[in-house]
Amino acid sequence: MERVLYWDPDRYQELLNELKQFQHDCGGPSNRALARLSVQVKREYRGRWELPVLSATAISDVFNHVRKTPQPWDWISCFVLACLKYAETQPGQPARDQSVVLSEWRMRWQAVHRADHGAARPSPESARDVVPAEISAMWEGHIPSPRNLSAPEWRILLRYDQHGVTLYRAAEIHGDLDASRRLGVLALLDGQDLDARAWLSRAAVEGHPAAVELLDSSDPVRLAVQQATELGAAAAEAADLDVALIYLKRAANFADAEAEFQLGEIYLELGGPEAAYTWFERAAQHGHPLAVTWLIKMSRDALRNGLTPPVRAARERSEGDAERSDDEPSGR
């Protein structure tokens, strides 16, 4: 835990207001829902980042000033990650880059503890250029030798996890053309047009056909979505689900039915029937021919085994959370 020597009450109140707004923007999960999701977040980051488990009471106490001192960064980050995880299950939510969002919130949290009252508050955009020393605490143990990373590698890590660093090193050190093409595809889908063009040009000049096709296309984003879906499907076939999710989630942000269907299959394999049902439902809405079959099968299997169908379970839980949240202090 980081030692706090000074904190600004006004900035802390502003941080709490922004966190509450972020909770609302992510679909308005109740405090109990966030507490449940924090267990999943802790499990996902185990071995890389030791995060706390939130409780509904603690969340309420923080926003209602029962807990009067600022929460540590680990608590803030777990709250943000739980909100993001909830947003992933909600239709119509915008695409959010988890690593960039975390960097933005870390800089806001740091501003609370800034000793100089007159110091300018860092803007969220500056989080994209955060230096390794400022984020090393976030990713302690995330990779074997963090001190061996260059500043560009840290930025790649924050965007695309360890897979991104592997691609970056393959492209920079070994001249791997497909690694350059993959980085170009990811950058293109993240709206990083200059980075995308740089990576794709590096591969295209050496004749990589997929990179050439992207640069020559009149609709490169649509083509990048198609390539990302293919890359994600190949990773899933190889049982590399973490890599598959990097590509498929970005493609799904553009309403690609095949990517959504693949995500449904992955979450079904991971034991998340409600998330799987949500992705199959989106794939069906966008015309995937097998998605409806899976929706019917999942509902029938649940009923046959005496269980609540995934879609009904999700809705009942959501309604229950909403009813219980009416009894909780809002913190506003």
C-alpha positions, -999 to +999 in steps of 0.1 A: +000+000+000+013+035-009+020+058+020-001+090+019+016+121+032-009+147+020-043+148+004-066+175-008-102+172+005-117+192-024-099+171-050-109+139-031-146+149-032-142+156-069-127+122-074-156+106-056-181+125-077-164+114-108-163+078-097-200+079-090-206+093-124-184+066-139-205+040-121-236+055-137-220+057-171-211+020-170-248+011-168-255+019-131-245-013-114-257-015-077-231-016-050-239-053-044-234-060-081-200-043-079-191-063-048-198-096-066-179-085-097-149-075-076-145-112-067-141-120-104-117-091-109-095-103-080-095-138-095-085-125-129-056-105-117-043-131-091-006-135-094-002-102-113-018-076-090-032-081-055-066-064-055-091-062-026-126-076-026-152-048-023-183-049-002-215-031-007-213-016+027-177-003+022-187+012-012-216+030+005-194+041+034-168+056+010-193+077-010-212+088+021-180+099+040-183+073+067-148+064+057-133+099+058-098+094+044-090+086+007-091+050-003-058+034-016-052+030-053-059-007-052-094-001-039-101+026-065-087+004-093-108-026-083-139-003-082-131+009-117-124-026-131-157-039-116-176-011-133-159-019-166-168-056-162-204-048-156-204-025-187-192-054-208-225-072-202-247-042-210-259-036-246-251-002-261-221+005-239-192+023-257-159+006-262-134+013-234-097+005-234-092-009-199-056+000-197-062+036-208-091+040-184-070+027-155-042+051-163-067+080-164-080+071-130-046+066-115-036+102-125-068+115-110-061+096-078-025+109-077-039+145-081-057+140-047-024+134-030-005+162-048+012+184-022+012+215-043-022+232-042-014+252-072-003+224-094-023+219-126-045+189-126-033+163-151-057+158-180-071+123-188-054+125-222-020+127-206-025+093-192-016+079-226+019+092-222+024+081-185+060+070-179+069+035-166+078+048-130+043+061-126+025+028-135+050+002-122+029-002-090-001-011-111+016-039-130+040-053-104+047-089-114+025-086-145+055-097-166+087-114-156+112-085-159+093-051-158+126-032-156+136-045-190+107-027-207+112+005-227+087+033-225+071+023-258+068-013-245+051+000-214+025+018-235+020-013-256+016-034-225-011-011-211-031-013-244-026-049-254-013-068-224+017-092-227+006-102-262+012-066-273+048-066-259+054-100-276+043-085-309+063-053-304+095-071-298+089-095-327+084-066-350+112-043-336+139-069-329+132-097-354+114-077-382+084-100-380+060-086-407+029-103-393+036-089-359+037-054-375+004-062-393-013-073-361-002-042-342-016-022-371-049-040-369-052-034-332-042+003-335-067+008-363-096-006-342-085+015-312-087+047-333-049+051-333-047+060-370-011+073-371+002+042-352-018+019-374-004+034-406+032+032-393+029-004-384+010-014-415+034+005-438+063-013-422+048-047-431+034-036-465+067-023-478+080-058-475+050-072-493+028-086-465-004-092-483-029-085-455-011-052-446-011-042-483-048-049-485-055-028-454-035+002-467-052+000-502-087-005-488-113+022-491-128+010-458-097-001-437-116-003-404-142-028-418-113-049-432-095-046-398-126-059-381-126-089-404-089-096-398-092-092-360-121-117-360-100-142-379-070-137-356-092-140-326-109-172-339-075-187-346-063-179-311-094-194-296-089-226-317-054-228-302-069-224-267-051-191-262-083-174-249-066-143-235-052-134-269-085-143-285-104-118-263-080-090-273-089-093-310-126-104-307-137-078-282-123-050-305-141-065-335-173-069-315-171-032-307-180-027-344-210-051-342-193-079-360-216-109-357-189-136-360-168-119-333-198-117-310-206-154-317-170-164-309-171-144-277-203-163-267-185-196-273-155-185-252-176-173-223-196-205-224-163-224-222-151-202-193-183-210-173-201-177-178-235-186-192-251-152-187-222-134-205-223-161-232-260-156-237-256-118-240-230-123-267-251-149-286-280-125-283-260-097-299-247-121-326-283-131-334-294-095-336-266-089-362-276-119-383-254-148-372-270-180-384-260-202-355-266-177-326-303-183-323-298-220-322-274-216-292-299-192-275-326-218-277-303-247-267-290-228-236-326-220-225-338-256-230-308-271-213-313-249-183-350-257-180-343-294-185-319-293-156-342-273-134-322-242-137-332-206-145-325-198-182-294-174-184-314-145-198-340-147-171-314-152-144-296-121-156-327-100-157-339-112-123-305-105-107-305-070-123-340-063-111-330-075-076-300-053-076-321-024-086-346-030-058-319-034-032-300-004-044-331+017-036-324+009+000-288+019-002-275+055+002-267+069-032-237+089-021-248+119-042 
